[in-house]
């Protein structure tokens, strides 16, 4: 599969998801417009105060996380390769009066050019983003180029170890070190399993924790922390129990990392 093929295929899928996600209970856009904060508490603690800072959100989808940072005082830019997603995000910015928010349609690998070389105090990217990118080194180089001197990259992502486990959350059924693309053909989207779709094929890649950290260091960033979390945000495995919006293995059972987060800074 060529670079052109995977990008076109994935964009068609994400374009079709946009109206479904916008109308879904999963994203709860009316609740967000009314003031609901969609950022996770661990992200808020690890990113810190954003008031008065510039923040770039890579792969922002319909912009709910991006605009939540704007509500906390940041001047935000959201970037996504789906034009319908950017249109929704821009409309939501107007609806909630987020005057310090803008959204740009571009592939993440083209972000430096699309943003005219602008750099940001914080480059943020959220859960479920990296699996859509084939080249983690190029992603890290792009992200590092967008961080202003003295700024940092913040990444929260689903842990790759969880992706190799079977439904019992215990048995290893996949190769952690597999790096070739996986092609999926699924008739729906995680936000609404009842919504039929036509652009059902997607292409994804697994990036190991060491791959991500090494790529960021090679791109010139300094790792400040790497945290592994014993919870996730959805029922990844049937054995997980929900508690205040987090899903964990039951108390007394062995646990595994389900999410990781890191911060990597650029020198002055």
N, C-alpha and C positions, 0 to 999 in steps of 0.2 A: 504494500500500500504506500503510495507516494505522499509527500507532505500535503500536496494539494487535495488529495482524496480525503485524508482524515479531517482536515480543517472544514472542508465543504460538508462532509457527512455530519460532523458534530454540530456545526452551526445550524444546519437544517433541523436537527433534533431540538436544539435549544431555542431556536426561533419558534418552533411549534409549542414548546413548553410554556412560553411567556404568558399567553392569555389563560392557560390552565392554572399556572401558579398564581397569577394575579387574582384569580377568582377563588382560590382554594382556601379552606380553613387552615391549612398548614402554614401559609404565609400571613393570613389574617391581615390583609391590607387595611380594611376599615379600622381594625384595632390599632394598627400602627399609626394611621392618620390621626386617630384620636389621642395618641400620645404614648402608646405601648413602646417600651424599649426592648429591642430584639438582641442586643449585645449580651454575651454571657459574662457572668460575674468574674470569672478568672481572666477573661480578656481585659476587662476594665482595670483590674488590679495590675496586670502585667504590662499593659500599655501605659497606664498612668494618665495624668492630666493632659488633655489635648487642647484646652482652651487657648486660642490665639495661634495655634500651630497649623501648618499645612499638612494635609493627609491625602495620600493617593491610595485608592482601593483598586487593586488589580482583580479582574474577573468578578466584577461587582454584581452581575445579574440585574435584578430589578431595583437594586439600590437601597434596600432597607437597612442593611448594616452601614452603608456609606452615610446615609442621612441620619442615622442614629449618632454617628460621630459628629455630624454637623450640629445636631441638637446639643451636643456637649461643648460646642464652641469652636470646633475646628473649621478651617476653610478646606472643603473637600473636593476632590476630583474622583469620579468613578469611571473606570474603563472596562468595556466589555466588547466582545466581537459580535454580539447579537444586536442588530439595530432595533428590533422590536423591544428588547429589554431596556436599551438605553432610552428609547422613547417613553416607556413606562416610568423609568427612574426620573427622567426630566420632568414629566408631568406631576409626579409625586412631590418633587422638590418645589414646584410652583404651588401645589395644593397646600403644603404645610408651611410655606413661606420661608423656605431655606434659601436665602439669597446668596449665601456663601457656598453654594454647591453647583457643580457643573458635571456633565456626563459626556463621555467621548466614545465613539464607536471605533474600535481598533482591536486587532489581534494583540495579545499580550507581548509577543515577540517584537512587534512593531511599536511598542509603547514609547520608546525614546523619541522616535521620529514623530509619532502622532502628537506628542506633547511638546514638540519643539525644544527638546533638551531641558525642559524645566525639571528642577529637583525639588524634593519635598522633605519636610522634617520627619515624617513617618510614611513609610510604604507598608501598607497593610494588605494581607491576603488571607482569606478565610477558609472555612472547612469545605472540603470537597472540590478544591481547585486544581491541585497539582496532578491529579490522575488524568487530566485532559491534555497534558503537555508531554510530548515525546522526549524533549531534550532538557533535562534538569540543569545542566551546566549553562545553557543559553538563557534559561529562565533566571538563574542566579546572577548572571552577568547583566542582564536587563534590569533586574530589580536593584542591584547594587548601583548601577548607573543613575537610577532615579532617586537614590537617597542623597540628600544634601549633606555636606560636611557637618559633622556633629549630630546627624540624625540617625535613624535606625529603621531596620526592617522588622516587622512583627508578623509571624506566621503561626496560625493555629490550624491544625490539620488532623484528619483521621489517621490513626496509627497504622502503618503498613502491616504490622504483625497481625492485627485483627483480620486483615483481608485474606490471610492464608488459612484461617481456621474454618472448620465445618460448622454446621448449625448448632452443635452442642457447645461451641465456644471452647472446646478442649482439644479436639483432634486436628492435627495439621493435615490439610488435604491439598495444599498448593505449594509451589516452589517460591520461597521468599525472594530468591535471587533472579527470578524470571524478569527479563526486561523487554521482551518483545511485546508488541501490542496485543491486547485482548479485544476481540470484536464481539459486541453484544447485540442481540436482536430482541428487544422487549417492547410489548405493546402499550405500555403506560409510563407514568412518571411517579416518582416517590411521593410527590405532593398530592396526588389524587389517583389512586389505583383504578378508579372507575372510569377515568377519562381516556377514551380510545385515541390513539395517535397513529399517524401514517409514516412519519419519518422516524422509524423505530431503531435503526442501526446506529450504534455509537462505537467509538474506538477509545480505549483507555490504556494507561500504562501504570505500572507499579514502580514507585521510587522508594528505595530503602532509606532508613533514617540516616545511615552513614553517607549515602549519596547526597542527600539534601544538605547536611551540615558541611561536608567536604566541598561541595559546589559553592556554598556561600563564602567559606573561608578562602577558597581559590579566587573568588571574585573580589576579594579585598575587604570583606567585612569581618568584624571581630565578634565572635560569639559571646554574648553576655550571660545567657542561660538557655538551658534545654530542659523542659519539664515534661514528664510523662504522667498522664492522668488515668485513673482507674475507672473513669466514667465516659459515656458517650451521650449523644443527644437524641438517639432513637433506639428502637428495639432491635439492635443489630443481631442479637441472639435471643431465642425464646427464653433462656434461663435468666436473662437480665430483669431486674426489678426497678421500677420507676420510683424516684424520690425527688420531689421538687424540680421536675423537669430534667433530671439526670437519670441515666440508666446504668446500673452497676450489677455485678454478680452478687448473689445473696451473701450476707454476712456469714463468715465461717468457711466459705468456699474460696479456693485459690482464685486470684484475679490476674488479669493481664492488662497491659496498656492498651487503651482504646482511642485516646486522643493524645497528641503531643503539641507543645507550643514552644516557640523559641523567639529570641530577640537577638539581632545581630547589628552592631553599630558601625558607622563609618567615622574615621578619625577627622578631626578638625582640619 
